[in-house]
């Protein structure tokens, strides 16, 4: 791969590491957070990468767990991407906690069982989930596609993904004080958008992979076209869920939904709608565009950008309107603009994720299938 590409990723890692070190040493004061908007860009990064990992984990399991052998060309790269996105997602959550003392306390909390806490379950399950995603890739990389331990590792990774995703949905869906998180609707929203962003990630990664290699086998082209069609279906479902969420937000009589209605008038909401859903869906439902590599790539990039904006939309919708005692000393709506250090966490996460995948492309033969 190009030295310029790795150099660019290296610069991103240096900027991100400077950001991470500053956050760990100086604490959350370097973020533009407060007691109203306490979850913002770093948390959005966590949701984006962790949910994308869920979609990729399911995709990597299609041939080995569900017997859909036509998707073998994507399985190995999807498994590596699932590990990379999950790793950086957990890293974003760590940087969302702030100084080293808080991180150490969090580790201690994770080792102190509290089965009644969904957050405790989420921390524990994501730890095991990350481990088994890596184990699954390790066996695949060794060529053990159909051994008992490879199948067991893949099944455990899939099961832990479902449990971790469920715990994450419960954390947001049961926050009665924040109805603009959309309650039990959150689980459906997470599931649909996780699969959509996972599809976008694998379509984009597969094209980049084939562009580097200079060719794509007939088996890969067939699988690539099938995934692109499923991607179009998922975009349509995600748009339907988006519309349902908007209907709930605009018609609800709960005063807290004023925060959602405010966010719906901002640019990030339009990014989620147009960049993340409508434009990619148009590109993918027009056969002449869907069949082209450029059409697939543009649709995937726009969808991922829009999905990231959607994570921030969800978080801010439930937070920009102060509630309780805070409403007495605050304006009706609290505005939020990410700081340089918040963007730095995203730069670090994206650079590390791309570096892991790029090294995989270079050294790990990600196009391998059982037939090879």
C-alpha positions as CSV (number, residue, x, y, z in Angstrom):
1,X,0.0,0.0,0.0
2,X,1.1,3.6,-0.5
3,X,3.6,5.1,1.9
4,X,1.6,8.3,1.7
5,X,-1.5,6.5,3.0
6,X,0.3,5.1,6.0
7,X,2.0,8.5,6.6
8,X,-1.5,10.1,6.6
9,X,-2.7,7.6,9.1
10,X,0.4,8.1,11.2
11,X,-0.3,11.8,11.4
12,X,-3.8,11.1,12.5
13,X,-2.6,8.7,15.2
14,X,-0.1,11.4,16.5
15,X,-2.9,14.0,16.7
16,X,-5.2,11.5,18.4
17,X,-2.6,10.3,20.8
18,X,-1.8,13.9,21.8
19,X,-5.6,14.4,22.4
20,X,-5.9,11.2,24.4
21,X,-2.9,12.0,26.6
22,X,-4.3,15.5,27.2
23,X,-7.7,14.1,28.2
24,X,-6.2,11.5,30.5
25,X,-4.0,14.1,32.2
26,X,-6.2,17.2,32.3
27,X,-9.6,15.5,32.5
28,X,-13.0,16.3,30.8
29,X,-12.4,20.1,31.1
30,X,-10.9,20.0,27.6
31,X,-14.3,18.9,26.2
32,X,-17.2,21.3,25.7
33,X,-19.4,19.2,28.0
34,X,-21.4,20.3,31.1
35,X,-24.0,18.9,33.5
36,X,-26.6,19.2,30.7
37,X,-24.8,17.9,27.6
38,X,-22.7,15.3,29.3
39,X,-22.7,12.8,26.4
40,X,-21.6,14.2,23.1
41,X,-19.0,13.6,20.4
42,X,-16.8,11.0,22.1
43,X,-19.9,9.1,23.2
44,X,-21.3,9.4,19.6
45,X,-18.0,7.8,18.4
46,X,-18.5,4.9,20.8
47,X,-22.0,4.3,19.6
48,X,-21.0,4.6,15.9
49,X,-18.1,2.2,16.0
50,X,-19.6,-0.3,18.5
51,X,-22.8,-0.6,16.5
52,X,-20.9,-0.8,13.2
53,X,-19.0,-3.7,14.8
54,X,-22.3,-5.4,15.5
55,X,-23.3,-5.2,11.9
56,X,-19.9,-6.5,10.7
57,X,-20.0,-9.4,13.2
58,X,-23.3,-10.5,11.8
59,X,-21.9,-10.2,8.2
60,X,-18.8,-12.2,9.1
61,X,-21.0,-14.9,10.6
62,X,-23.2,-15.4,7.5
63,X,-21.1,-18.2,5.9
64,X,-19.7,-19.9,8.9
65,X,-22.7,-19.9,11.3
66,X,-25.7,-19.6,8.9
67,X,-24.2,-21.6,6.0
68,X,-24.5,-18.8,3.4
69,X,-21.3,-19.8,1.6
70,X,-21.7,-17.1,-1.2
71,X,-20.6,-14.5,1.4
72,X,-17.2,-16.2,2.1
73,X,-15.3,-13.5,0.2
74,X,-16.4,-10.9,2.8
75,X,-16.1,-13.0,6.0
76,X,-12.4,-12.5,6.8
77,X,-12.3,-8.8,6.2
78,X,-15.6,-8.3,8.0
79,X,-14.2,-10.2,11.0
80,X,-11.1,-8.0,11.1
81,X,-13.1,-4.8,10.7
82,X,-15.5,-5.9,13.5
83,X,-12.5,-6.2,15.8
84,X,-11.0,-2.9,14.7
85,X,-14.3,-0.9,15.0
86,X,-15.2,-2.5,18.3
87,X,-11.7,-1.8,19.7
88,X,-11.8,1.9,18.8
89,X,-15.4,2.2,19.9
90,X,-14.4,1.0,23.4
91,X,-11.5,3.4,23.3
92,X,-13.9,6.3,22.6
93,X,-15.9,5.3,25.6
94,X,-12.7,5.2,27.7
95,X,-11.8,8.7,26.6
96,X,-15.4,9.8,27.3
97,X,-14.7,9.0,31.0
98,X,-11.8,11.4,31.3
99,X,-8.8,11.2,33.6
100,X,-6.8,8.1,34.5
101,X,-8.3,8.0,38.0
102,X,-11.8,7.7,36.5
103,X,-10.6,5.0,34.1
104,X,-9.1,3.0,37.0
105,X,-12.3,3.3,39.0
106,X,-14.2,2.1,36.0
107,X,-12.0,-1.0,35.8
108,X,-12.7,-1.6,39.5
109,X,-16.4,-1.2,38.9
110,X,-16.2,-3.8,36.1
111,X,-14.6,-6.2,38.5
112,X,-17.2,-5.6,41.2
113,X,-20.4,-7.4,40.1
114,X,-23.6,-5.5,40.1
115,X,-26.1,-7.7,38.1
116,X,-28.9,-5.1,38.6
117,X,-27.0,-2.5,36.5
118,X,-27.3,-2.6,32.7
119,X,-24.1,-0.5,32.5
120,X,-22.2,-3.1,34.4
121,X,-23.5,-5.8,32.1
122,X,-22.6,-3.7,29.1
123,X,-19.0,-3.2,30.3
124,X,-18.5,-6.9,31.0
125,X,-20.2,-8.2,27.8
126,X,-18.3,-5.8,25.6
127,X,-15.0,-7.0,27.1
128,X,-15.8,-10.6,26.3
129,X,-17.2,-9.7,23.0
130,X,-14.0,-8.0,21.9
131,X,-12.0,-11.0,23.0
132,X,-14.0,-13.5,21.1
133,X,-14.1,-11.4,17.9
134,X,-10.3,-11.5,18.0
135,X,-10.3,-15.2,18.7
136,X,-12.7,-15.8,15.7
137,X,-10.4,-13.8,13.4
138,X,-7.3,-15.6,14.7
139,X,-8.7,-19.0,13.7
140,X,-10.0,-17.8,10.4
141,X,-6.6,-16.3,9.7
142,X,-5.0,-19.7,10.4
143,X,-7.3,-21.2,7.8
144,X,-9.5,-23.0,10.3
145,X,-12.9,-22.1,8.8
146,X,-14.8,-25.2,9.8
147,X,-13.0,-26.6,12.9
148,X,-15.0,-27.0,16.1
149,X,-13.1,-24.3,17.9
150,X,-13.4,-21.9,15.0
151,X,-17.2,-22.4,14.9
152,X,-17.5,-22.2,18.6
153,X,-15.5,-18.9,18.7
154,X,-17.7,-17.5,16.0
155,X,-20.9,-18.5,17.7
156,X,-19.8,-17.0,21.0
157,X,-18.7,-13.8,19.3
158,X,-22.2,-13.6,17.7
159,X,-24.0,-14.4,20.9
160,X,-22.0,-11.9,22.9
161,X,-22.6,-9.3,20.2
162,X,-26.4,-9.8,20.7
163,X,-26.1,-9.6,24.5
164,X,-23.9,-6.6,24.5
165,X,-26.2,-4.8,22.0
166,X,-29.2,-5.7,24.2
167,X,-27.4,-4.2,27.3
168,X,-26.6,-1.1,25.3
169,X,-30.2,-0.7,24.2
170,X,-31.4,-1.1,27.7
171,X,-29.1,1.6,29.0
172,X,-30.7,4.1,26.7
173,X,-34.1,2.6,26.3
174,X,-34.9,2.6,30.0
175,X,-33.8,6.1,30.9
176,X,-37.2,7.4,32.0
177,X,-35.9,10.9,32.7
178,X,-34.8,11.2,29.0
179,X,-37.8,10.2,26.9
180,X,-36.1,11.8,23.8
181,X,-33.8,8.7,23.8
182,X,-37.1,7.2,22.4
183,X,-37.4,4.4,25.1
184,X,-38.0,0.9,23.8
185,X,-37.9,2.2,20.2
186,X,-34.1,2.6,20.8
187,X,-33.5,-1.1,20.4
188,X,-35.1,-1.1,16.9
189,X,-33.2,2.0,15.9
190,X,-29.9,0.5,17.0
191,X,-30.5,-2.8,15.3
192,X,-31.4,-1.3,11.9
193,X,-28.7,1.3,11.8
194,X,-26.1,-1.1,13.1
195,X,-26.8,-3.4,10.1
196,X,-26.9,-0.5,7.7
197,X,-23.5,0.9,8.9
198,X,-22.0,-2.5,8.9
199,X,-23.1,-3.0,5.3
200,X,-21.7,0.4,4.3
201,X,-18.4,-0.4,6.0
202,X,-17.9,-3.8,4.2
203,X,-19.0,-2.4,0.8
204,X,-16.5,0.4,1.1
205,X,-13.7,-1.8,2.5
206,X,-14.2,-4.5,-0.2
207,X,-14.0,-1.9,-3.0
208,X,-10.8,-0.4,-1.5
209,X,-9.4,-3.9,-1.2
210,X,-10.1,-4.8,-4.8
211,X,-8.7,-1.4,-6.0
212,X,-5.4,-2.2,-4.2
213,X,-5.2,-5.7,-5.6
214,X,-6.3,-4.5,-9.1
215,X,-8.8,-7.2,-9.7
216,X,-11.8,-9.0,-8.2
217,X,-12.8,-12.6,-8.8
218,X,-16.1,-13.7,-10.2
219,X,-17.1,-15.1,-6.8
220,X,-16.3,-11.7,-5.1
221,X,-18.2,-9.7,-7.8
222,X,-21.3,-11.9,-7.2
223,X,-21.1,-11.5,-3.4
224,X,-20.3,-7.8,-3.8
225,X,-23.5,-7.2,-5.9
226,X,-25.6,-9.2,-3.4
227,X,-24.3,-7.2,-0.5
228,X,-25.0,-4.0,-2.4
229,X,-28.6,-5.0,-2.9
230,X,-29.0,-5.9,0.8
231,X,-27.4,-2.6,1.6
232,X,-30.1,-0.8,-0.4
233,X,-32.8,-2.8,1.5
234,X,-31.3,-1.8,4.8
235,X,-31.1,1.9,3.8
236,X,-34.8,1.7,2.9
237,X,-35.6,0.1,6.3
238,X,-33.4,2.7,8.1
239,X,-35.3,5.5,6.4
240,X,-38.6,4.0,7.5
241,X,-37.4,3.8,11.1
242,X,-36.1,7.4,10.8
243,X,-39.5,8.6,9.7
244,X,-41.2,6.7,12.6
245,X,-38.8,8.4,15.0
246,X,-39.6,11.8,13.5
247,X,-43.4,11.2,13.8
248,X,-43.0,10.2,17.5
249,X,-40.7,13.2,18.2
250,X,-43.1,15.7,16.5
251,X,-46.3,14.4,17.9
252,X,-45.3,13.5,21.4
253,X,-46.9,15.7,24.1
254,X,-44.0,15.2,26.5
255,X,-42.3,18.5,26.9
256,X,-38.8,16.9,26.8
257,X,-39.3,16.2,23.1
258,X,-38.8,20.0,22.5
259,X,-35.1,19.1,22.5
260,X,-35.6,16.7,19.6
261,X,-37.6,19.2,17.7
262,X,-34.8,21.7,18.1
263,X,-32.2,19.3,16.9
264,X,-34.4,18.4,14.0
265,X,-33.9,21.9,12.7
266,X,-30.1,21.7,12.8
267,X,-27.5,20.7,10.1
268,X,-26.6,17.4,11.8
269,X,-30.1,16.1,11.6
270,X,-30.2,17.0,7.8
271,X,-26.9,15.2,7.5
272,X,-28.4,12.0,9.0
273,X,-31.4,12.3,6.7
274,X,-29.9,13.3,3.4
275,X,-26.3,12.1,3.5
276,X,-27.0,9.0,5.6
277,X,-30.2,7.8,4.1
278,X,-31.9,9.5,1.1
279,X,-29.0,10.1,-1.2
280,X,-27.3,6.6,-0.6
281,X,-30.7,5.0,-1.1
282,X,-31.3,6.7,-4.4
283,X,-27.8,5.7,-5.6
284,X,-28.4,2.1,-4.6
285,X,-31.9,1.6,-6.0
286,X,-30.9,2.9,-9.5
287,X,-29.4,-0.3,-11.1
288,X,-27.1,1.6,-13.5
289,X,-25.5,3.4,-10.5
290,X,-25.6,0.4,-8.1
291,X,-23.6,-1.7,-10.5
292,X,-20.7,0.8,-10.7
293,X,-17.9,0.8,-8.2
294,X,-18.1,4.6,-7.8
295,X,-21.8,4.4,-7.0
296,X,-21.2,1.8,-4.3
297,X,-18.3,3.8,-2.8
298,X,-20.1,7.2,-2.7
299,X,-23.2,5.6,-1.2
300,X,-21.2,3.8,1.5
301,X,-19.1,6.9,2.4
302,X,-22.2,9.1,2.6
303,X,-24.1,6.5,4.7
304,X,-21.3,6.2,7.2
305,X,-21.0,10.0,7.6
306,X,-24.8,10.2,8.0
307,X,-24.8,7.4,10.5
308,X,-22.2,9.1,12.6
309,X,-24.2,12.3,12.5
310,X,-27.2,10.2,13.6
311,X,-25.5,9.0,16.7
312,X,-24.9,12.6,17.8
313,X,-28.4,13.5,16.9
314,X,-29.7,10.8,19.2
315,X,-27.6,11.9,22.1
316,X,-28.2,15.7,21.8
317,X,-32.0,15.2,21.3
318,X,-32.4,14.0,24.8
319,X,-29.9,16.4,26.4
320,X,-30.0,19.9,24.9
321,X,-33.2,20.7,26.9
322,X,-32.3,21.1,30.7
323,X,-34.6,19.2,33.0
324,X,-35.2,19.3,36.8
325,X,-33.3,21.7,38.9
326,X,-31.0,22.5,36.0
327,X,-33.8,24.1,34.1
328,X,-34.1,26.9,36.7
329,X,-30.6,28.3,35.9
330,X,-30.2,27.4,32.2
331,X,-31.8,28.6,28.9
332,X,-34.6,26.5,27.4
333,X,-32.1,25.0,25.0
334,X,-28.4,24.5,25.7
335,X,-26.2,24.7,22.5
336,X,-23.2,22.5,22.0
337,X,-20.1,22.7,19.8
338,X,-17.4,20.0,20.0
339,X,-13.9,21.1,21.1
340,X,-10.7,20.3,19.2
341,X,-10.0,17.5,21.8
342,X,-13.4,15.9,21.1
343,X,-12.7,15.8,17.4
344,X,-9.2,14.5,18.3
345,X,-10.8,11.4,19.9
346,X,-12.7,10.7,16.6
347,X,-9.5,11.3,14.6
348,X,-7.6,8.8,16.8
349,X,-10.4,6.2,16.5
350,X,-10.7,6.5,12.8
351,X,-7.0,6.5,12.2
352,X,-6.4,3.4,14.4
353,X,-9.3,1.5,12.8
354,X,-8.0,2.3,9.3
355,X,-4.4,1.4,10.3
356,X,-5.5,-2.0,11.6
357,X,-7.4,-2.8,8.5
358,X,-4.7,-1.4,6.1
359,X,-2.1,-3.6,7.8
360,X,-4.5,-6.5,7.4
361,X,-4.9,-5.8,3.7
362,X,-1.1,-5.7,3.4
363,X,-0.1,-8.8,5.4
364,X,-3.1,-11.0,6.2
365,X,-4.6,-12.1,2.9
366,X,-8.1,-10.9,3.7
367,X,-9.5,-12.2,0.5
368,X,-8.9,-15.8,1.5
369,X,-11.8,-18.2,1.5
370,X,-12.0,-21.9,2.5
371,X,-11.4,-22.9,-1.1
372,X,-8.1,-21.1,-1.0
